[in-house]
Amino acid sequence: RELLHGERGGSAAMLLAAACAMIAANSALSGWYQGFIHAPVSIALAGSAVTEPLEAWVKDLAMAFFFLLVGLELKLEFVQGALSHPKKAMLPLLAAL
């Protein structure tokens, strides 16, 4: 239960999904997998629609979500964590610049 509810559970699920995708892409399932990730997906709002392959939607949403989480983690570190003290934050800030 701890694995599913903690941070490790999410990591384990991501690793499992990546492993399954790699196996599918490099096996006899390759044709099905390529057809699945390149299948068109449409989103329609107020009479206009946007159609992109599933792969593009996943990439765009995943990148937006990733950078949102990175920003939130940085804010937490600057407010409460190890980067909240200027002396401790100096080396990571210089490295980032």
Stockholm file with secondary structure:
# STOCKHOLM 1.0

chainA/1-97         RELLHGERGGSAAMLLAAACAMIAANSALSGWYQGFIHAPVSIALAGSAVTEPLEAWVKDLAMAFFFLLVGLELKLEFVQGALSHPKKAMLPLLAAL
#=GR chainA/1-97 SS CHHHHSHHHHHHHHHHHHHHHHHHHTSTTHHHHHHHHTCEEEEEETTEEEEEEHHHHHHHHHHHHHHHHHHHHHHHHHHTSGGGSHHHHHHHHHHHC
#=GC SS_cons        CHHHHSHHHHHHHHHHHHHHHHHHHTSTTHHHHHHHHTCEEEEEETTEEEEEEHHHHHHHHHHHHHHHHHHHHHHHHHHTSGGGSHHHHHHHHHHHC
//
